[in-house]
Amino acid sequence: MRLRVLSRDQIFFPHPFHCAPDGLLCIGGDLSPERLLLAYQFGIFPWYNEGEPLLWWTPYPRMVLKPCDLKVSKSMRALIRKEHFQVTYNQNFDYIVSQCQTVKRFGQGGTWITAAMRSAYNTLHEMGYAHSVEVWEDGKIVGGLYGIALGKIFYGESMFHHVSNASKYGFITLCRRLEENNFRLIDCQQETAYMASFGAQTIPKEDFFQELRKNLAEENCGI
């Protein structure tokens, strides 16, 4: 399969169904807010390493979670009842991205959150599309996550923790907030056992694309 190379001058993407078997759709373009927002509207996201060309992905089947289907373990329910952590939203977006950028992950020698990506998502945050969840303990941020909210879909990007269960606590709290705000779906992007433990499931590309089409009519309201 020959990949489409995007021009910086025109903001468009090939149809998401034209991706390679691994989900790679096209290369090139830029990380302008207009291009990123168009990408997310159609389930496309950038993912590449420093020094590589800009790569755009849309893997199928897609792992998603309906906030109403969230599964919470007994141990996490106990932590939440005790209000073990404190959770805030959009209080320190760049710090959350920076921690996701630098945290060590098993099996990964680097990070896909490049300096250009960090700058681009900070711009989306200033525009009201990118949001952060901060998890606090004893006055310090010990975990968190960030993503994009468009219409009634939240597109998860990355999370981190410095204290056990902090990121889980933040994600559970976010899911409940999204359910209260009538969000229909959380896009988990890739299938992982971690997200499956919360109740996320894979759906066919046709079903996911139908959700995206319905979401185009929804008003952007943040989280």
DOTORGU-56218 format. One record per residue: x, y, z of N, C-alpha, C in turn; residue in three letters. Coordinates in pm, whole numbers, always signed. Layout:
+--------+--------+--------+--------+--------+--------+--------+--------+--------+--------+
:   n.c1 :   n.c2 :   n.c3 :  ca.c1 :  ca.c2 :  ca.c3 :   c.c1 :   c.c2 :   c.c3 : residu :
+--------+--------+--------+--------+--------+--------+--------+--------+--------+--------+
:      X :      Y :      Z :      X :      Y :      Z :      X :      Y :      Z :    Ala :
...
+--------+--------+--------+--------+--------+--------+--------+--------+--------+--------+
***
This chain:
+--------+--------+--------+--------+--------+--------+--------+--------+--------+--------+
:   n.c1 :   n.c2 :   n.c3 :  ca.c1 :  ca.c2 :  ca.c3 :   c.c1 :   c.c2 :   c.c3 : residu :
+--------+--------+--------+--------+--------+--------+--------+--------+--------+--------+
:    +84 :   -120 :     +0 :     +0 :     +0 :     +0 :    +88 :   +125 :     +0 :    Met :
:    +56 :   +217 :    -90 :   +132 :   +342 :    -97 :    +62 :   +449 :    -14 :    Arg :
:   +134 :   +506 :    +83 :    +74 :   +604 :   +172 :    +63 :   +740 :   +107 :    Leu :
:    -45 :   +809 :   +138 :    -65 :   +945 :    +88 :    +25 :  +1040 :   +167 :    Arg :
:    +94 :  +1129 :    +97 :   +178 :  +1231 :   +161 :   +100 :  +1362 :   +160 :    Val :
:    +77 :  +1417 :   +279 :     -3 :  +1538 :   +291 :    +80 :  +1662 :   +264 :    Leu :
:    +18 :  +1760 :   +204 :    +80 :  +1890 :   +181 :    +53 :  +1981 :   +300 :    Ser :
:   +145 :  +2071 :   +326 :   +122 :  +2171 :   +431 :    +20 :  +2276 :   +387 :    Arg :
:     -2 :  +2288 :   +258 :    -85 :  +2395 :   +205 :   -234 :  +2362 :   +206 :    Asp :
:   -268 :  +2234 :   +204 :   -407 :  +2194 :   +201 :   -438 :  +2107 :   +322 :    Gln :
:   -548 :  +2139 :   +389 :   -585 :  +2065 :   +509 :   -694 :  +1965 :   +474 :    Ile :
:   -656 :  +1841 :   +458 :   -750 :  +1733 :   +430 :   -683 :  +1601 :   +467 :    Phe :
:   -763 :  +1494 :   +473 :   -713 :  +1360 :   +499 :   -780 :  +1261 :   +404 :    Phe :
:   -710 :  +1153 :   +371 :   -777 :  +1044 :   +299 :   -889 :   +987 :   +387 :    Pro :
:   -981 :   +916 :   +326 :  -1087 :   +852 :   +405 :  -1023 :   +757 :   +506 :    His :
:  -1070 :   +758 :   +631 :  -1009 :   +673 :   +734 :  -1007 :   +524 :   +700 :    Pro :
:  -1102 :   +478 :   +618 :  -1106 :   +336 :   +585 :   -991 :   +296 :   +492 :    Phe :
:   -918 :   +394 :   +440 :   -808 :   +365 :   +348 :   -675 :   +344 :   +420 :    His :
:   -681 :   +322 :   +550 :   -557 :   +303 :   +626 :   -496 :   +166 :   +599 :    Cys :
:   -369 :   +153 :   +635 :   -299 :    +25 :   +626 :   -352 :    -68 :   +736 :    Ala :
:   -323 :   -198 :   +728 :   -372 :   -292 :   +829 :   -333 :   -254 :   +972 :    Pro :
:   -219 :   -188 :   +990 :   -178 :   -149 :  +1125 :   -239 :    -16 :  +1169 :    Asp :
:   -318 :    +47 :  +1082 :   -384 :   +172 :  +1118 :   -318 :   +297 :  +1063 :    Gly :
:   -200 :   +285 :  +1003 :   -132 :   +402 :   +948 :   -209 :   +451 :   +825 :    Leu :
:   -244 :   +579 :   +824 :   -328 :   +634 :   +718 :   -249 :   +718 :   +618 :    Leu :
:   -163 :   +809 :   +668 :    -90 :   +898 :   +579 :    +26 :   +962 :   +656 :    Cys :
:   +108 :  +1038 :   +585 :   +223 :  +1104 :   +647 :   +228 :  +1249 :   +601 :    Ile :
:   +298 :  +1331 :   +681 :   +321 :  +1469 :   +640 :   +220 :  +1566 :   +696 :    Gly :
:   +210 :  +1682 :   +632 :   +123 :  +1787 :   +680 :   +187 :  +1863 :   +795 :    Gly :
:   +106 :  +1904 :   +889 :   +157 :  +1978 :  +1005 :    +65 :  +1955 :  +1124 :    Asp :
:    +97 :  +2019 :  +1236 :    +18 :  +2006 :  +1358 :    -60 :  +2133 :  +1388 :    Leu :
:   -108 :  +2198 :  +1285 :   -188 :  +2319 :  +1304 :   -318 :  +2282 :  +1374 :    Ser :
:   -376 :  +2375 :  +1451 :   -503 :  +2346 :  +1518 :   -612 :  +2301 :  +1421 :    Pro :
:   -619 :  +2364 :  +1305 :   -722 :  +2330 :  +1208 :   -707 :  +2185 :  +1161 :    Glu :
:   -584 :  +2143 :  +1135 :   -562 :  +2005 :  +1089 :   -590 :  +1906 :  +1201 :    Arg :
:   -544 :  +1935 :  +1322 :   -568 :  +1844 :  +1433 :   -717 :  +1827 :  +1461 :    Leu :
:   -792 :  +1935 :  +1461 :   -935 :  +1925 :  +1488 :  -1007 :  +1847 :  +1379 :    Leu :
:   -967 :  +1867 :  +1254 :  -1025 :  +1789 :  +1145 :   -992 :  +1641 :  +1164 :    Leu :
:   -869 :  +1614 :  +1202 :   -827 :  +1475 :  +1222 :   -914 :  +1407 :  +1329 :    Ala :
:   -928 :  +1469 :  +1444 :  -1004 :  +1407 :  +1552 :  -1150 :  +1387 :  +1516 :    Tyr :
:  -1207 :  +1478 :  +1439 :  -1346 :  +1463 :  +1397 :  -1369 :  +1332 :  +1322 :    Gln :
:  -1263 :  +1282 :  +1258 :  -1275 :  +1158 :  +1181 :  -1192 :  +1044 :  +1240 :    Phe :
:  -1159 :  +1055 :  +1369 :  -1092 :   +945 :  +1438 :   -947 :   +927 :  +1403 :    Gly :
:   -883 :  +1031 :  +1352 :   -742 :  +1025 :  +1310 :   -658 :  +1098 :  +1414 :    Ile :
:   -540 :  +1047 :  +1444 :   -455 :  +1114 :  +1542 :   -308 :  +1099 :  +1502 :    Phe :
:   -224 :  +1196 :  +1542 :    -81 :  +1188 :  +1511 :     -8 :  +1103 :  +1614 :    Pro :
:    +91 :  +1029 :  +1568 :   +170 :   +943 :  +1658 :   +301 :   +911 :  +1588 :    Trp :
:   +408 :   +969 :  +1637 :   +539 :   +951 :  +1574 :   +646 :   +986 :  +1676 :    Tyr :
:   +769 :   +947 :  +1647 :   +882 :   +977 :  +1736 :   +962 :  +1096 :  +1683 :    Asn :
:  +1035 :  +1159 :  +1773 :  +1120 :  +1271 :  +1734 :  +1214 :  +1228 :  +1622 :    Glu :
:  +1224 :  +1312 :  +1520 :  +1311 :  +1283 :  +1408 :  +1245 :  +1204 :  +1297 :    Gly :
:  +1123 :  +1153 :  +1321 :  +1050 :  +1080 :  +1219 :   +955 :  +1174 :  +1144 :    Glu :
:   +908 :  +1134 :  +1025 :   +803 :  +1212 :   +959 :   +676 :  +1210 :  +1045 :    Pro :
:   +592 :  +1308 :  +1024 :   +464 :  +1316 :  +1095 :   +373 :  +1205 :  +1043 :    Leu :
:   +332 :  +1114 :  +1131 :   +250 :   +999 :  +1093 :   +110 :  +1015 :  +1151 :    Leu :
:     +9 :   +980 :  +1071 :   -132 :   +990 :  +1112 :   -194 :   +851 :  +1112 :    Trp :
:   -266 :   +819 :  +1219 :   -316 :   +684 :  +1242 :   -468 :   +683 :  +1265 :    Trp :
:   -529 :   +571 :  +1230 :   -669 :   +547 :  +1264 :   -690 :   +396 :  +1270 :    Thr :
:   -646 :   +331 :  +1379 :   -650 :   +185 :  +1388 :   -791 :   +129 :  +1404 :    Pro :
:   -813 :    +12 :  +1345 :   -939 :    -61 :  +1359 :   -909 :   -208 :  +1386 :    Tyr :
:   -998 :   -279 :  +1459 :  -1115 :   -225 :  +1526 :  -1075 :   -124 :  +1633 :    Pro :
:  -1169 :    -41 :  +1674 :  -1137 :    +70 :  +1764 :  -1181 :    +36 :  +1907 :    Arg :
:  -1093 :    +63 :  +2004 :  -1132 :    +43 :  +2143 :  -1197 :   +170 :  +2196 :    Met :
:  -1317 :   +155 :  +2248 :  -1393 :   +269 :  +2301 :  -1457 :   +229 :  +2433 :    Val :
:  -1495 :   +329 :  +2508 :  -1565 :   +307 :  +2635 :  -1683 :   +403 :  +2644 :    Leu :
:  -1802 :   +350 :  +2665 :  -1915 :   +433 :  +2697 :  -1906 :   +466 :  +2846 :    Lys :
:  -1908 :   +595 :  +2883 :  -1895 :   +630 :  +3025 :  -1992 :   +555 :  +3116 :    Pro :
:  -2111 :   +525 :  +3065 :  -2211 :   +454 :  +3146 :  -2173 :   +308 :  +3169 :    Cys :
:  -2079 :   +255 :  +3090 :  -2037 :   +116 :  +3103 :  -1909 :   +100 :  +3186 :    Asp :
:  -1866 :   +207 :  +3249 :  -1742 :   +203 :  +3327 :  -1747 :    +96 :  +3436 :    Leu :
:  -1640 :    +16 :  +3444 :  -1625 :    -82 :  +3550 :  -1523 :    -31 :  +3651 :    Lys :
:  -1560 :    -36 :  +3778 :  -1471 :    +11 :  +3884 :  -1446 :   -104 :  +3981 :    Val :
:  -1320 :   -136 :  +4003 :  -1286 :   -247 :  +4093 :  -1323 :   -213 :  +4237 :    Ser :
:  -1334 :   -316 :  +4317 :  -1369 :   -298 :  +4458 :  -1267 :   -211 :  +4530 :    Lys :
:  -1138 :   -232 :  +4500 :  -1033 :   -154 :  +4567 :  -1041 :     -6 :  +4529 :    Ser :
:  -1072 :    +22 :  +4400 :  -1083 :   +161 :  +4357 :  -1209 :   +226 :  +4414 :    Met :
:  -1317 :   +151 :  +4426 :  -1438 :   +207 :  +4488 :  -1410 :   +249 :  +4631 :    Arg :
:  -1329 :   +171 :  +4702 :  -1294 :   +205 :  +4840 :  -1214 :   +334 :  +4846 :    Ala :
:  -1117 :   +351 :  +4753 :  -1038 :   +474 :  +4750 :  -1125 :   +596 :  +4721 :    Leu :
:  -1219 :   +579 :  +4630 :  -1305 :   +691 :  +4592 :  -1398 :   +728 :  +4707 :    Ile :
:  -1452 :   +628 :  +4777 :  -1537 :   +657 :  +4893 :  -1461 :   +736 :  +4998 :    Arg :
:  -1334 :   +703 :  +5016 :  -1251 :   +772 :  +5116 :  -1201 :   +908 :  +5066 :    Lys :
:  -1226 :   +938 :  +4935 :  -1174 :  +1061 :  +4873 :  -1023 :  +1071 :  +4896 :    Glu :
:   -957 :   +960 :  +4866 :   -813 :   +950 :  +4892 :   -733 :  +1056 :  +4818 :    His :
:   -772 :  +1083 :  +4692 :   -706 :  +1185 :  +4612 :   -804 :  +1300 :  +4587 :    Phe :
:   -749 :  +1414 :  +4547 :   -830 :  +1526 :  +4502 :   -810 :  +1539 :  +4351 :    Gln :
:   -917 :  +1573 :  +4281 :   -912 :  +1582 :  +4135 :   -957 :  +1720 :  +4089 :    Val :
:   -879 :  +1780 :  +3999 :   -916 :  +1907 :  +3937 :   -908 :  +1891 :  +3786 :    Thr :
:   -961 :  +1991 :  +3717 :   -962 :  +1989 :  +3571 :   -902 :  +2119 :  +3517 :    Tyr :
:   -814 :  +2103 :  +3419 :   -759 :  +2218 :  +3346 :   -687 :  +2319 :  +3435 :    Asn :
:   -629 :  +2273 :  +3544 :   -556 :  +2362 :  +3633 :   -409 :  +2375 :  +3594 :    Gln :
:   -354 :  +2273 :  +3531 :   -212 :  +2278 :  +3493 :   -189 :  +2187 :  +3374 :    Asn :
:   -247 :  +2227 :  +3261 :   -246 :  +2142 :  +3142 :   -104 :  +2108 :  +3097 :    Phe :
:    -20 :  +2209 :  +3082 :   +115 :  +2183 :  +3029 :   +194 :  +2092 :  +3121 :    Asp :
:   +175 :  +2104 :  +3251 :   +247 :  +2016 :  +3344 :   +204 :  +1870 :  +3324 :    Tyr :
:    +74 :  +1848 :  +3305 :    +26 :  +1712 :  +3282 :    +86 :  +1655 :  +3155 :    Ile :
:    +89 :  +1733 :  +3048 :   +148 :  +1686 :  +2923 :   +297 :  +1657 :  +2943 :    Val :
:   +365 :  +1744 :  +3016 :   +508 :  +1724 :  +3038 :   +537 :  +1596 :  +3115 :    Ser :
:   +450 :  +1563 :  +3211 :   +469 :  +1439 :  +3286 :   +439 :  +1316 :  +3201 :    Gln :
:   +337 :  +1325 :  +3117 :   +310 :  +1217 :  +3022 :   +426 :  +1200 :  +2925 :    Cys :
:   +492 :  +1311 :  +2894 :   +603 :  +1311 :  +2800 :   +727 :  +1243 :  +2858 :    Gln :
:   +752 :  +1261 :  +2987 :   +878 :  +1216 :  +3045 :   +868 :  +1090 :  +3130 :    Thr :
:   +747 :  +1048 :  +3166 :   +735 :   +931 :  +3252 :   +790 :   +807 :  +3180 :    Val :
:   +858 :   +721 :  +3252 :   +913 :   +600 :  +3195 :   +802 :   +496 :  +3181 :    Lys :
:   +795 :   +433 :  +3064 :   +692 :   +332 :  +3038 :   +759 :   +201 :  +3002 :    Arg :
:   +703 :    +93 :  +3050 :   +760 :    -40 :  +3026 :   +763 :    -69 :  +2876 :    Phe :
:   +879 :   -108 :  +2827 :   +893 :   -146 :  +2687 :   +911 :    -31 :  +2591 :    Gly :
:   +918 :    +92 :  +2642 :   +936 :   +208 :  +2556 :  +1065 :   +280 :  +2591 :    Gln :
:  +1145 :   +307 :  +2489 :  +1271 :   +375 :  +2514 :  +1264 :   +524 :  +2496 :    Gly :
:  +1153 :   +573 :  +2441 :  +1139 :   +717 :  +2417 :   +996 :   +760 :  +2437 :    Gly :
:   +960 :   +871 :  +2374 :   +824 :   +922 :  +2386 :   +775 :   +970 :  +2251 :    Thr :
:   +644 :   +954 :  +2228 :   +584 :  +1006 :  +2106 :   +536 :  +1149 :  +2125 :    Trp :
:   +540 :  +1199 :  +2250 :   +498 :  +1338 :  +2275 :   +619 :  +1428 :  +2251 :    Ile :
:   +638 :  +1467 :  +2128 :   +751 :  +1552 :  +2091 :   +727 :  +1695 :  +2137 :    Thr :
:   +830 :  +1778 :  +2126 :   +815 :  +1919 :  +2161 :   +708 :  +1985 :  +2075 :    Ala :
:   +704 :  +1948 :  +1946 :   +603 :  +2005 :  +1856 :   +463 :  +1961 :  +1897 :    Ala :
:   +448 :  +1836 :  +1938 :   +318 :  +1786 :  +1983 :   +274 :  +1860 :  +2109 :    Met :
:   +367 :  +1876 :  +2202 :   +334 :  +1944 :  +2327 :   +285 :  +2087 :  +2299 :    Arg :
:   +354 :  +2156 :  +2211 :   +315 :  +2293 :  +2176 :   +178 :  +2295 :  +2109 :    Ser :
:   +155 :  +2199 :  +2018 :    +28 :  +2195 :  +1945 :    -90 :  +2170 :  +2038 :    Ala :
:    -74 :  +2080 :  +2135 :   -184 :  +2050 :  +2225 :   -206 :  +2162 :  +2327 :    Tyr :
:   -100 :  +2234 :  +2360 :   -119 :  +2352 :  +2443 :   -203 :  +2456 :  +2371 :    Asn :
:   -183 :  +2468 :  +2240 :   -266 :  +2560 :  +2162 :   -411 :  +2516 :  +2164 :    Thr :
:   -436 :  +2386 :  +2148 :   -573 :  +2335 :  +2152 :   -635 :  +2356 :  +2290 :    Leu :
:   -552 :  +2348 :  +2394 :   -603 :  +2375 :  +2529 :   -646 :  +2521 :  +2542 :    His :
:   -565 :  +2611 :  +2491 :   -599 :  +2754 :  +2496 :   -727 :  +2783 :  +2417 :    Glu :
:   -754 :  +2703 :  +2315 :   -874 :  +2719 :  +2234 :   -996 :  +2651 :  +2297 :    Met :
:   -975 :  +2576 :  +2405 :  -1086 :  +2512 :  +2475 :  -1119 :  +2371 :  +2432 :    Gly :
:  -1032 :  +2308 :  +2353 :  -1058 :  +2173 :  +2305 :   -982 :  +2066 :  +2381 :    Tyr :
:   -860 :  +2094 :  +2423 :   -778 :  +1997 :  +2496 :   -794 :  +2021 :  +2646 :    Ala :
:   -807 :  +1912 :  +2720 :   -837 :  +1922 :  +2863 :   -746 :  +1830 :  +2945 :    His :
:   -719 :  +1872 :  +3066 :   -636 :  +1792 :  +3155 :   -712 :  +1757 :  +3281 :    Ser :
:   -673 :  +1645 :  +3339 :   -724 :  +1601 :  +3469 :   -603 :  +1589 :  +3561 :    Val :
:   -606 :  +1662 :  +3672 :   -495 :  +1659 :  +3768 :   -539 :  +1582 :  +3893 :    Glu :
:   -456 :  +1490 :  +3937 :   -483 :  +1412 :  +4058 :   -381 :  +1452 :  +4164 :    Val :
:   -432 :  +1496 :  +4280 :   -347 :  +1554 :  +4384 :   -345 :  +1466 :  +4509 :    Trp :
:   -230 :  +1470 :  +4577 :   -215 :  +1408 :  +4709 :   -121 :  +1496 :  +4790 :    Glu :
:   -167 :  +1539 :  +4905 :    -86 :  +1625 :  +4994 :    -34 :  +1749 :  +4921 :    Asp :
:   -119 :  +1808 :  +4839 :    -84 :  +1932 :  +4772 :     +6 :  +1918 :  +4651 :    Gly :
:    +32 :  +1795 :  +4606 :   +118 :  +1773 :  +4490 :    +42 :  +1692 :  +4384 :    Lys :
:    +69 :  +1721 :  +4257 :    +10 :  +1644 :  +4148 :    +85 :  +1511 :  +4138 :    Ile :
:    +13 :  +1402 :  +4155 :    +75 :  +1269 :  +4156 :    +26 :  +1181 :  +4039 :    Val :
:    -60 :  +1236 :  +3956 :   -109 :  +1162 :  +3841 :   -200 :  +1250 :  +3758 :    Gly :
:   -235 :  +1201 :  +3641 :   -325 :  +1278 :  +3557 :   -333 :  +1225 :  +3416 :    Gly :
:   -411 :  +1293 :  +3336 :   -430 :  +1255 :  +3197 :   -478 :  +1375 :  +3118 :    Leu :
:   -472 :  +1363 :  +2985 :   -525 :  +1470 :  +2901 :   -584 :  +1412 :  +2774 :    Tyr :
:   -667 :  +1490 :  +2708 :   -729 :  +1446 :  +2584 :   -806 :  +1559 :  +2520 :    Gly :
:   -877 :  +1526 :  +2415 :   -952 :  +1623 :  +2335 :  -1101 :  +1597 :  +2351 :    Ile :
:  -1179 :  +1701 :  +2375 :  -1325 :  +1690 :  +2381 :  -1384 :  +1761 :  +2261 :    Ala :
:  -1453 :  +1683 :  +2177 :  -1525 :  +1738 :  +2062 :  -1667 :  +1684 :  +2066 :    Leu :
:  -1764 :  +1773 :  +2068 :  -1901 :  +1728 :  +2077 :  -1922 :  +1646 :  +2202 :    Gly :
:  -1969 :  +1521 :  +2186 :  -1994 :  +1432 :  +2299 :  -1900 :  +1312 :  +2298 :    Lys :
:  -1783 :  +1330 :  +2238 :  -1679 :  +1228 :  +2242 :  -1553 :  +1287 :  +2305 :    Ile :
:  -1493 :  +1212 :  +2397 :  -1365 :  +1249 :  +2456 :  -1259 :  +1157 :  +2398 :    Phe :
:  -1157 :  +1217 :  +2337 :  -1050 :  +1141 :  +2273 :   -930 :  +1137 :  +2368 :    Tyr :
:   -911 :  +1025 :  +2434 :   -803 :  +1014 :  +2531 :   -667 :  +1012 :  +2463 :    Gly :
:   -570 :  +1081 :  +2523 :   -436 :  +1088 :  +2466 :   -332 :  +1015 :  +2550 :    Glu :
:   -314 :  +1055 :  +2673 :   -210 :   +993 :  +2754 :   -238 :  +1016 :  +2902 :    Ser :
:   -180 :   +929 :  +2985 :   -194 :   +945 :  +3130 :    -63 :   +904 :  +3198 :    Met :
:    -49 :   +941 :  +3323 :    +71 :   +905 :  +3400 :    +34 :   +896 :  +3548 :    Phe :
:   +122 :   +835 :  +3624 :   +106 :   +838 :  +3770 :   +243 :   +827 :  +3835 :    His :
:   +258 :   +894 :  +3947 :   +377 :   +882 :  +4031 :   +345 :   +808 :  +4160 :    His :
:   +215 :   +792 :  +4188 :   +167 :   +720 :  +4306 :    +68 :   +615 :  +4258 :    Val :
:    +75 :   +497 :  +4313 :    -11 :   +388 :  +4271 :   -159 :   +429 :  +4273 :    Ser :
:   -229 :   +395 :  +4166 :   -373 :   +416 :  +4149 :   -414 :   +560 :  +4119 :    Asn :
:   -317 :   +652 :  +4111 :   -353 :   +793 :  +4089 :   -418 :   +814 :  +3953 :    Ala :
:   -359 :   +757 :  +3847 :   -417 :   +777 :  +3714 :   -552 :   +706 :  +3702 :    Ser :
:   -565 :   +589 :  +3763 :   -695 :   +520 :  +3763 :   -802 :   +606 :  +3830 :    Lys :
:   -766 :   +665 :  +3942 :   -858 :   +750 :  +4018 :   -904 :   +867 :  +3930 :    Tyr :
:   -808 :   +928 :  +3861 :   -841 :  +1041 :  +3774 :   -930 :   +999 :  +3659 :    Gly :
:   -901 :   +883 :  +3599 :   -979 :   +838 :  +3485 :  -1122 :   +804 :  +3527 :    Phe :
:  -1138 :   +738 :  +3639 :  -1272 :   +705 :  +3688 :  -1352 :   +831 :  +3717 :    Ile :
:  -1287 :   +927 :  +3780 :  -1354 :  +1054 :  +3809 :  -1395 :  +1125 :  +3681 :    Thr :
:  -1306 :  +1124 :  +3581 :  -1338 :  +1185 :  +3452 :  -1457 :  +1114 :  +3387 :    Leu :
:  -1458 :   +981 :  +3387 :  -1568 :   +907 :  +3326 :  -1702 :   +947 :  +3386 :    Cys :
:  -1705 :   +958 :  +3517 :  -1830 :   +996 :  +3582 :  -1871 :  +1138 :  +3546 :    Arg :
:  -1774 :  +1226 :  +3533 :  -1804 :  +1363 :  +3492 :  -1856 :  +1367 :  +3348 :    Arg :
:  -1793 :  +1287 :  +3261 :  -1839 :  +1281 :  +3123 :  -1981 :  +1227 :  +3114 :    Leu :
:  -2011 :  +1126 :  +3195 :  -2147 :  +1071 :  +3194 :  -2248 :  +1177 :  +3239 :    Glu :
:  -2213 :  +1254 :  +3341 :  -2301 :  +1361 :  +3387 :  -2325 :  +1464 :  +3277 :    Glu :
:  -2225 :  +1485 :  +3192 :  -2235 :  +1583 :  +3084 :  -2283 :  +1522 :  +2952 :    Asn :
:  -2336 :  +1399 :  +2961 :  -2399 :  +1332 :  +2846 :  -2303 :  +1299 :  +2733 :    Asn :
:  -2176 :  +1277 :  +2765 :  -2083 :  +1228 :  +2664 :  -2118 :  +1083 :  +2630 :    Phe :
:  -2114 :  +1050 :  +2502 :  -2152 :   +916 :  +2458 :  -2036 :   +819 :  +2456 :    Arg :
:  -1914 :   +871 :  +2436 :  -1805 :   +780 :  +2405 :  -1670 :   +837 :  +2448 :    Leu :
:  -1582 :   +749 :  +2491 :  -1440 :   +781 :  +2511 :  -1362 :   +698 :  +2409 :    Ile :
:  -1286 :   +765 :  +2325 :  -1202 :   +697 :  +2227 :  -1071 :   +660 :  +2293 :    Asp :
:  -1047 :   +530 :  +2309 :   -923 :   +482 :  +2372 :   -814 :   +454 :  +2270 :    Cys :
:   -845 :   +474 :  +2143 :   -752 :   +460 :  +2031 :   -710 :   +317 :  +2007 :    Gln :
:   -624 :   +262 :  +2090 :   -571 :   +128 :  +2066 :   -618 :    +31 :  +2174 :    Gln :
:   -630 :    -95 :  +2136 :   -675 :   -198 :  +2229 :   -566 :   -229 :  +2330 :    Glu :
:   -600 :   -218 :  +2458 :   -508 :   -253 :  +2566 :   -585 :   -324 :  +2677 :    Thr :
:   -516 :   -412 :  +2747 :   -578 :   -480 :  +2861 :   -612 :   -381 :  +2971 :    Ala :
:   -531 :   -276 :  +2982 :   -554 :   -175 :  +3086 :   -690 :   -110 :  +3067 :    Tyr :
:   -720 :    -64 :  +2944 :   -849 :     +1 :  +2920 :   -963 :   -100 :  +2923 :    Met :
:   -937 :   -223 :  +2883 :  -1040 :   -327 :  +2890 :  -1083 :   -350 :  +3035 :    Ala :
:   -989 :   -332 :  +3129 :  -1023 :   -352 :  +3271 :  -1126 :   -252 :  +3320 :    Ser :
:  -1140 :   -140 :  +3249 :  -1242 :    -40 :  +3284 :  -1374 :    -64 :  +3211 :    Phe :
:  -1378 :   -165 :  +3125 :  -1499 :   -193 :  +3051 :  -1494 :   -152 :  +2905 :    Gly :
:  -1381 :   -101 :  +2859 :  -1369 :    -62 :  +2718 :  -1374 :   -185 :  +2629 :    Ala :
:  -1431 :   -169 :  +2510 :  -1444 :   -278 :  +2415 :  -1406 :   -230 :  +2275 :    Gln :
:  -1372 :   -324 :  +2190 :  -1345 :   -288 :  +2050 :  -1474 :   -296 :  +1970 :    Thr :
:  -1487 :   -203 :  +1874 :  -1603 :   -202 :  +1786 :  -1553 :   -195 :  +1642 :    Ile :
:  -1631 :   -245 :  +1546 :  -1590 :   -240 :  +1406 :  -1576 :    -96 :  +1358 :    Pro :
:  -1498 :    -79 :  +1252 :  -1474 :    +55 :  +1200 :  -1603 :   +123 :  +1155 :    Lys :
:  -1698 :    +45 :  +1101 :  -1824 :   +103 :  +1055 :  -1902 :   +163 :  +1172 :    Glu :
:  -1903 :    +93 :  +1285 :  -1975 :   +143 :  +1403 :  -1907 :   +267 :  +1460 :    Asp :
:  -1775 :   +265 :  +1462 :  -1703 :   +381 :  +1514 :  -1725 :   +502 :  +1425 :    Phe :
:  -1718 :   +482 :  +1294 :  -1736 :   +593 :  +1202 :  -1878 :   +650 :  +1211 :    Phe :
:  -1976 :   +563 :  +1237 :  -2113 :   +611 :  +1254 :  -2124 :   +700 :  +1378 :    Gln :
:  -2053 :   +664 :  +1484 :  -2052 :   +748 :  +1604 :  -1988 :   +884 :  +1574 :    Glu :
:  -1882 :   +883 :  +1495 :  -1818 :  +1009 :  +1458 :  -1910 :  +1096 :  +1375 :    Leu :
:  -1984 :  +1037 :  +1284 :  -2076 :  +1113 :  +1200 :  -2185 :  +1178 :  +1285 :    Arg :
:  -2241 :  +1103 :  +1380 :  -2344 :  +1159 :  +1469 :  -2287 :  +1272 :  +1553 :    Lys :
:  -2160 :  +1259 :  +1589 :  -2099 :  +1357 :  +1678 :  -2075 :  +1491 :  +1609 :    Asn :
:  -2070 :  +1493 :  +1476 :  -2045 :  +1618 :  +1403 :  -2154 :  +1721 :  +1431 :    Leu :
:  -2274 :  +1674 :  +1467 :  -2386 :  +1765 :  +1491 :  -2390 :  +1816 :  +1635 :    Ala :
:  -2303 :  +1763 :  +1721 :  -2305 :  +1800 :  +1862 :  -2227 :  +1930 :  +1886 :    Glu :
:  -2274 :  +2008 :  +1980 :  -2206 :  +2132 :  +2018 :  -2087 :  +2101 :  +2106 :    Glu :
:  -1976 :  +2171 :  +2086 :  -1858 :  +2153 :  +2170 :  -1881 :  +2223 :  +2303 :    Asn :
:  -1873 :  +2146 :  +2412 :  -1903 :  +2205 :  +2543 :  -1794 :  +2181 :  +2647 :    Cys :
:  -1685 :  +2114 :  +2610 :  -1579 :  +2090 :  +2707 :  -1619 :  +1983 :  +2807 :    Gly :
:  -1544 :  +1975 :  +2917 :  -1573 :  +1874 :  +3019 :  -1601 :  +1940 :  +3153 :    Ile :
+--------+--------+--------+--------+--------+--------+--------+--------+--------+--------+
***
